[in-house]
Amino acid sequence: MVTRLVLGCGSLGQLLVDTLDERPGTLQVIVNDTNRAETLRGDGIPATQGDSTDSEALPWTRDSTVDSVIVASDDAERNRRTALLARETYPDALLVAYTGENADDEIRSTLSAVADRVIDPGVALTEQVLASAGRQGHRVRQLHRTLRDLDGRLAVVMHDNPDPDAIASAIALANLAERLNCPADPCYSGDITHQENRALVNLLEYDLLHFENDAFDLSDYSGVALVDHARPGVNDQLPPETEIDIVIDHHPPRKPVEARFVDLRSDVGATSTLLVDYYQRLDIVPSTEIATGLLFGIWVDTKEFSREIAVDDFEAAAYLMPSVDMPVLERVESPRMSTETVETIGRAIRNRTINDSVLTSCVGHFRDRDAIAQASDHLLNMDGITTTLVYGIKDGTIYASGRARSTTLDVGETLRDAFDQIGDAGGHADMAGAQIPLGVLGVIEETTDNGDSTDSGDGDQSDDRTEGSNTTDNVENERTSKSDSKRDQLVDIVRKVIDERFFETIRNRPYWELMDDTDASNPNHVYW
């Protein structure tokens, strides 16, 4: 019969007691606190109150059979004295000693001399990292070193208008850095407008630091990490010359990525999967809030485990499941859709152009960037459509969102070939995006809603305003008409340029073949 004796029951001791009580053999626990002893007994664990540093409190004499002794209070000095007494009383037993909190070098030295094994929280995490093997283990060790070497706060920067994968990855990396004694802030610019993304942040109470587009101040930080994107100044508001310490991303890079630590794995479906890998290899169980966010990040980026999914994504999801708050996750997945999103999707449907199985649509001026991504997803469900590109104009920039399904066309590479020279583009084979400044197209300047950029005339306008309200109304109507006309002209030019570049790029891609069975009766088809 195996006999185990636990002396002291702090945070580590509680975990050990819960595990040991389920195993065969005799277990006895001695704790200094009466209330703790009563609580343990209430849970069915044999526990008594006593001073573990007093030999009279020990339940067995030198001649008794004690196979193992675990010293596990949170008090470092008490653990030292208890370990010395336990070794003297049970010289043949396996002695495991926990250093406790705030142990000094003298206490560690004493415990190392008398115990068969010492558990030191100050080095346990490092040992876990060093115990990791293989290429992935090397990545974790390198990340650990990078975080350890930072002398100050770390800014964990998401891409602009972050999605669930970026948000969850930033929260998880910031938490991991904090555990390694590196304070960190998850940061973003732009807006969180998608209804699911807002629900994620609000329901899980994520504390994100928002920087205005022109005020990304890094003066308070000694390090910068990028998650879910790889280069400063591309889809974030950082200066392009910003020195980066950490890059963690699952998008295939178009250009070399420079940072002290780089983890780019385009063979997985989400950056969240990479963060789960770090937690697993460091033997850290993520909190409910972090686990729920990471699972949702994987769920969204793999489109409910249906696109660009890897074995690692399934394994990461399985690891997270026991810690996920499913009721909250269900609420995140079913938020209300904004009126702006519905209207944008409606314009995308009305304005569609179809060439064989490829659909493009210009929604004109819009406010919610996430709406064009949702529109691109919705239009991909149309019968006979394998590729979609939805785009529009916002704040002097053309934003485009591409999707592909059941086709040899790589929409990420297509957008890069079409728009990388005049903007920023990238993504995966079936999901990608692009941003093109209006100025590089050489088109007319965007006109504001109040018509401030229209011509004021040669002075007659001010005179007309004195003639009465009717004249004033006519001037205002004329101003509005000119403004609307100019905006429409701008949209037409953008539609022509974007469609031409996109379709021309598709024609020139060597693996693209046009469909032979097009339906000539379909009025939505526009043939090459």
C-alpha positions in Angstrom: 0.0 0.0 0.0 1.5 3.3 -1.1 1.3 6.0 1.7 1.6 9.6 0.8 2.0 12.5 3.3 1.3 16.1 2.3 2.6 18.8 4.6 1.1 22.2 4.0 -1.5 22.9 1.3 -1.0 26.1 -0.6 -2.0 26.8 -4.2 0.3 24.0 -5.5 -0.6 21.7 -2.7 -4.3 21.9 -3.5 -3.7 20.8 -7.0 -1.5 17.9 -5.8 -4.0 16.8 -3.2 -6.9 16.7 -5.7 -4.8 14.5 -8.0 -3.4 12.2 -5.3 -6.7 11.6 -3.7 -7.9 9.9 -6.9 -5.0 7.4 -6.9 -4.7 4.1 -5.0 -3.0 4.2 -1.6 -3.3 6.1 1.6 -3.2 9.9 1.7 -2.8 12.1 4.7 -2.7 15.9 4.7 -1.5 18.2 7.5 -2.3 21.9 7.2 -1.6 24.7 9.6 -4.9 26.4 9.1 -8.0 25.0 10.8 -10.5 26.3 8.2 -8.5 24.8 5.3 -8.4 21.4 7.1 -12.2 21.6 7.5 -12.7 22.5 3.8 -10.5 19.6 2.7 -12.4 17.2 4.9 -15.6 18.5 3.4 -14.3 17.5 0.0 -13.6 14.0 1.3 -9.9 14.4 1.7 -8.3 13.1 5.0 -6.8 16.3 6.5 -5.9 17.4 10.0 -4.8 20.7 11.5 -1.3 20.7 12.8 2.1 22.5 12.7 4.2 20.7 10.0 7.4 22.0 11.6 6.6 20.2 14.9 7.5 16.5 15.0 4.6 15.8 17.4 2.2 16.8 14.7 3.5 14.2 12.3 1.2 11.2 12.1 3.8 8.5 11.9 7.1 7.7 13.7 10.4 6.9 12.1 9.4 3.2 11.8 6.2 3.9 10.0 5.8 3.3 6.2 5.8 6.6 4.3 6.6 6.2 0.7 6.5 9.9 -0.3 6.4 13.3 1.5 5.3 16.4 -0.3 6.1 19.8 1.3 3.7 22.3 -0.3 2.7 25.4 1.6 3.1 28.8 0.1 5.4 30.0 2.9 9.0 29.6 1.8 10.5 29.6 5.3 7.9 27.1 6.6 8.7 24.8 3.7 12.4 24.9 4.6 11.8 23.9 8.2 9.2 21.3 7.3 11.5 19.7 4.7 14.4 19.4 7.2 12.0 17.7 9.7 10.5 15.4 7.1 14.0 14.2 5.9 15.0 13.5 9.5 11.7 11.7 10.3 11.3 9.7 7.0 14.9 9.2 5.7 13.8 6.6 3.1 10.8 8.4 1.7 10.7 10.3 -1.6 10.8 14.0 -0.5 9.4 16.6 -2.9 9.6 20.2 -1.7 8.0 23.3 -3.1 10.1 26.5 -2.6 7.0 28.6 -1.9 6.6 32.3 -2.7 9.5 34.7 -2.4 12.1 32.0 -1.6 15.7 33.3 -1.3 18.9 31.6 -2.4 19.5 30.2 1.1 16.1 28.5 1.2 16.6 27.1 -2.3 20.0 25.8 -1.3 18.6 24.0 1.8 15.8 22.4 0.0 18.1 21.2 -2.8 20.3 19.6 -0.2 17.5 17.6 1.6 14.8 17.0 -1.0 14.9 14.6 -3.9 13.1 17.1 -6.0 12.6 20.8 -5.7 9.7 22.7 -7.4 10.7 26.3 -7.9 8.0 28.5 -9.6 10.7 31.0 -10.5 12.4 28.6 -12.9 9.5 26.2 -13.7 8.3 28.1 -16.7 11.9 28.4 -18.1 12.4 24.6 -17.6 9.2 23.9 -19.4 10.4 26.0 -22.3 13.8 24.3 -22.4 12.2 20.9 -22.2 10.3 21.6 -25.5 11.8 19.8 -28.4 12.0 20.3 -32.2 11.5 23.2 -34.4 8.3 24.5 -32.6 10.1 24.2 -29.3 12.9 26.3 -30.6 10.3 29.0 -31.6 9.0 29.0 -28.0 12.4 29.3 -26.5 13.2 32.2 -28.9 10.0 34.0 -28.0 10.7 33.5 -24.3 14.2 35.1 -24.7 12.8 38.0 -26.7 10.1 38.8 -24.1 12.6 38.4 -21.3 15.1 40.8 -22.9 12.6 43.6 -23.2 13.2 46.3 -20.6 9.8 47.9 -20.4 6.3 47.6 -21.8 5.4 45.8 -25.0 2.9 47.2 -27.5 1.1 44.2 -29.1 -0.3 45.8 -32.3 -3.2 44.4 -34.3 -3.9 45.4 -37.9 -6.3 48.2 -38.5 -10.0 47.4 -37.8 -9.0 44.1 -36.2 -11.0 40.9 -36.7 -11.5 38.2 -34.1 -8.3 36.4 -34.9 -6.2 39.5 -34.5 -8.0 40.6 -31.3 -7.8 37.2 -29.6 -4.1 36.7 -30.7 -3.2 40.2 -29.3 -5.0 39.5 -26.0 -3.3 36.1 -25.7 0.2 37.3 -26.5 -0.2 40.2 -24.0 -1.2 37.8 -21.3 1.7 35.5 -22.1 4.1 38.4 -21.9 2.7 39.4 -18.5 3.2 35.9 -17.3 6.9 36.2 -18.3 7.2 39.5 -16.3 6.9 41.7 -19.5 4.0 44.2 -19.2 2.1 44.5 -22.4 -0.8 46.3 -24.0 -3.0 45.0 -26.9 -3.3 48.0 -29.3 -5.1 48.9 -32.5 -6.1 51.7 -34.8 -9.1 52.2 -36.9 -12.5 50.9 -35.8 -14.1 47.7 -34.5 -17.3 47.8 -36.5 -18.3 44.3 -37.3 -21.1 43.2 -35.0 -19.4 40.0 -34.0 -16.2 41.7 -33.3 -17.9 44.3 -31.0 -19.7 41.5 -29.2 -16.4 39.6 -28.7 -14.7 42.6 -27.1 -17.7 43.7 -25.0 -18.9 40.3 -23.7 -15.4 39.0 -22.8 -14.5 42.5 -21.4 -11.2 42.7 -23.3 -9.1 45.8 -22.4 -7.8 47.1 -25.7 -5.8 50.3 -26.2 -7.2 52.3 -29.1 -4.9 54.7 -30.9 -6.4 57.3 -33.3 -5.1 57.1 -36.8 -2.7 60.0 -36.4 -1.6 59.4 -32.8 0.1 56.0 -32.6 2.5 57.0 -29.8 5.1 54.4 -29.0 7.2 56.5 -26.6 6.0 54.5 -23.6 7.1 51.2 -25.1 10.4 49.4 -25.3 9.2 46.8 -27.7 6.6 46.2 -30.5 4.9 43.0 -31.6 2.7 42.5 -34.7 0.0 39.9 -34.7 -2.0 38.7 -37.7 0.0 40.9 -40.0 3.7 41.2 -40.6 5.0 44.6 -41.7 4.7 48.0 -39.9 2.9 50.7 -41.9 1.0 48.1 -43.9 -2.6 47.9 -42.6 -1.6 49.6 -39.4 -0.8 53.2 -38.5 2.8 52.5 -37.4 5.6 54.4 -39.3 7.0 52.0 -41.9 10.5 52.4 -40.3 9.3 51.2 -36.9 11.7 48.5 -35.4 9.7 45.4 -34.7 10.6 42.8 -32.0 8.0 40.1 -32.6 5.9 39.1 -35.6 3.3 36.3 -35.3 1.2 35.7 -38.4 -0.4 33.0 -40.6 -0.6 35.0 -43.8 2.0 34.1 -46.5 4.5 37.1 -46.8 5.1 38.8 -50.1 8.2 40.5 -48.9 10.9 39.7 -46.3 9.8 40.2 -42.7 12.3 41.7 -40.3 12.0 41.3 -36.5 13.9 39.8 -33.6 11.4 37.0 -33.4 9.4 35.9 -36.5 6.8 33.1 -36.5 5.1 32.9 -39.9 3.1 29.7 -40.5 0.9 30.0 -43.6 0.0 26.3 -43.3 -2.4 26.9 -40.4 -5.8 28.6 -40.6 -5.4 31.3 -37.9 -2.9 33.2 -35.9 -4.9 32.1 -32.9 -3.7 28.6 -33.5 -0.1 29.7 -33.1 -0.9 31.3 -29.7 -2.5 28.1 -28.6 0.7 26.3 -29.5 2.7 28.6 -27.2 0.3 28.0 -24.3 0.5 24.3 -24.8 4.3 24.1 -25.0 4.6 26.4 -21.9 2.1 24.2 -20.1 -0.2 27.2 -19.4 -3.9 26.8 -19.3 -5.5 29.9 -20.8 -8.2 31.7 -18.9 -11.9 31.3 -20.0 -11.9 34.7 -21.6 -8.7 34.0 -23.6 -9.7 30.5 -24.6 -13.1 31.7 -25.8 -11.6 34.4 -27.9 -8.9 32.1 -29.4 -11.5 29.5 -30.4 -13.7 32.1 -32.0 -10.6 33.5 -33.8 -10.0 30.0 -35.3 -13.7 29.5 -36.0 -14.0 32.8 -38.0 -10.7 32.7 -39.9 -11.3 29.1 -41.1 -15.0 29.9 -41.8 -16.3 27.4 -39.3 -13.5 24.9 -40.0 -14.3 24.8 -43.7 -11.5 26.7 -45.5 -7.7 26.5 -45.3 -8.0 24.3 -42.2 -5.0 22.3 -40.9 -4.7 19.5 -38.3 -3.1 22.1 -36.0 -6.3 24.1 -36.0 -8.4 21.2 -35.0 -6.0 20.2 -32.2 -5.9 23.8 -31.0 -9.7 23.9 -30.8 -9.8 20.6 -29.0 -7.3 21.9 -26.4 -9.3 25.1 -25.9 -12.8 23.5 -25.6 -12.7 22.6 -21.8 -11.9 26.3 -21.0 -14.4 27.9 -23.4 -17.5 29.7 -22.1 -20.0 28.3 -24.7 -23.0 30.5 -23.7 -20.9 33.6 -24.2 -19.6 32.2 -27.5 -23.1 31.6 -28.7 -24.0 35.2 -28.0 -20.9 36.4 -29.8 -21.9 34.4 -32.9 -25.4 35.8 -33.0 -25.2 39.6 -32.7 -27.5 42.0 -34.5 -26.4 43.2 -38.0 -26.2 47.0 -38.4 -28.3 48.9 -40.9 -25.1 50.1 -42.6 -24.0 46.5 -43.2 -27.4 45.5 -44.6 -27.4 48.5 -47.0 -23.8 47.7 -48.1 -24.7 44.1 -48.9 -27.8 45.3 -50.8 -25.7 47.7 -52.9 -23.2 44.9 -53.6 -26.0 42.7 -54.9 -27.5 45.4 -57.1 -24.2 46.6 -58.5 -22.7 43.2 -59.3 -20.9 42.4 -62.6 -20.3 38.7 -63.5 -17.7 37.4 -65.9 -18.2 33.6 -66.1 -17.8 32.5 -62.5 -16.1 35.7 -61.3 -18.3 38.4 -59.6 -17.2 42.0 -58.8 -19.2 44.7 -57.2 -18.5 48.3 -56.4 -20.6 49.6 -53.4 -19.5 53.2 -53.9 -18.9 55.3 -50.7 -19.3 53.4 -47.5 -18.5 53.7 -43.8 -18.2 50.2 -42.3 -15.1 48.4 -43.6 -16.3 45.0 -42.3 -19.4 45.3 -44.4 -17.6 44.8 -47.7 -16.1 41.6 -46.3 -19.5 40.3 -45.3 -20.9 41.3 -48.7 -18.1 39.4 -50.4 -18.9 36.3 -48.3 -22.6 36.6 -49.1 -22.2 36.9 -52.8 -20.0 33.9 -52.9 -23.1 31.8 -52.1 -24.7 32.7 -55.5 -25.1 29.8 -57.9 -22.3 29.4 -60.3 -20.0 31.9 -58.6 -16.5 30.8 -57.5 -14.8 34.2 -57.0 -16.0 37.5 -55.6 -14.4 40.9 -55.2 -16.4 43.6 -53.4 -14.9 47.1 -53.1 -15.7 50.7 -52.2 -14.4 54.1 -51.2 -13.7 55.3 -47.7 -11.6 58.2 -46.5 -9.7 58.6 -49.7 -8.9 54.9 -50.0 -10.3 52.0 -52.0 -10.9 49.0 -49.9 -11.4 45.6 -51.6 -12.3 42.2 -50.2 -11.9 39.0 -52.2 -13.2 35.5 -51.7 -12.8 32.2 -53.7 -14.3 28.7 -53.5 -14.0 25.6 -55.5 -11.5 27.1 -58.0 -7.9 26.9 -59.0 -7.7 30.7 -58.8 -5.6 31.9 -55.8 -7.4 35.1 -54.9 -4.6 36.3 -52.6 -2.0 36.0 -55.3 -4.4 37.6 -57.8 -5.0 40.7 -55.6 -1.2 41.0 -55.0 -0.5 40.9 -58.8 -3.3 43.3 -59.5 -2.8 45.9 -56.8 0.4 45.5 -54.9 2.2 48.1 -57.2 -0.4 50.7 -56.5 -1.4 49.8 -52.9 -1.3 47.0 -50.4 -2.7 43.6 -51.0 -2.5 40.1 -49.6 -4.2 37.1 -48.0 -4.9 33.5 -48.7 -5.9 31.4 -51.7 -9.6 31.8 -50.8 -9.7 35.0 -48.7 -7.8 38.2 -49.3 -8.0 42.0 -49.3 -6.5 45.2 -50.8 -6.2 48.9 -50.0 -5.5 51.4 -52.8 -5.1 55.1 -52.3 -7.3 57.1 -54.6 -4.5 59.4 -55.6 -2.4 56.6 -57.3 -5.1 56.0 -59.8 -4.9 59.6 -61.0 -8.7 60.1 -60.5 -10.6 63.2 -59.4 -10.4 64.1 -55.8 -13.1 62.7 -53.5 -15.8 65.3 -52.8 -17.3 65.8 -49.4 -21.0 65.6 -48.7 -21.4 69.3 -48.2 -19.8 70.1 -51.6 -16.9 72.2 -50.3 -14.7 71.2 -53.2 -17.1 72.5 -55.9 -16.4 75.7 -57.7 -17.7 78.9 -56.1 -18.0 80.8 -59.4 -16.9 84.4 -60.1 -18.7 86.1 -57.3 -22.2 86.0 -58.6 -23.1 83.4 -56.0 -22.8 85.8 -53.1 -24.9 88.3 -55.0 -27.6 85.7 -55.7 -27.9 84.9 -52.0 -29.2 88.4 -51.3 -32.0 88.1 -53.8 -34.2 85.8 -51.6 -34.5 82.3 -50.3 -35.5 80.8 -53.6 -32.2 81.8 -55.2 -30.3 80.5 -52.2 -32.1 77.2 -52.4 -31.3 77.0 -56.1 -27.7 77.6 -55.4 -27.6 74.9 -52.7 -29.4 72.5 -55.0 -27.0 73.2 -57.7 -24.1 72.7 -55.3 -25.5 69.4 -54.1 -26.2 68.3 -57.7 -22.6 69.0 -58.7 -21.3 67.2 -55.6 -23.4 64.1 -56.3 -22.4 64.1 -59.9 -18.8 64.3 -59.0 -19.1 61.5 -56.5 -20.8 59.4 -59.1 -18.1 60.2 -61.6 -15.5 59.1 -59.1 -17.3 55.8 -58.4 -17.5 55.1 -62.1 -13.8 55.7 -62.6 -12.9 53.5 -59.7 -15.2 50.7 -60.9 -13.6 50.8 -64.3 -10.0 50.8 -63.1 -10.4 48.1 -60.4 -12.5 45.8 -62.6 -10.1 46.1 -65.5 -7.0 45.4 -63.4 -8.6 42.5 -61.6 -10.0 40.8 -64.7 -6.8 41.4 -66.7 -4.8 39.8 -63.9 -7.1 36.8 -63.9 -6.7 36.4 -67.7 -2.9 36.5 -67.4 -2.6 33.9 -64.6 -1.3 30.8 -66.2 -3.6 28.3 -64.4 -6.9 30.2 -65.0 -9.3 28.6 -67.5 -12.5 30.2 -68.5 -15.7 28.2 -68.1 -17.0 26.5 -71.3 -20.5 25.9 -70.1 -21.6 29.5 -69.5 -25.3 30.2 -69.6 -25.9 32.7 -72.4 -29.4 33.2 -71.2 -28.2 34.7 -68.0 -28.4 38.5 -68.3 -25.9 38.9 -65.4 -23.1 37.2 -67.4 -20.7 39.5 -69.2 -18.4 37.5 -71.4 -14.7 38.1 -72.2 
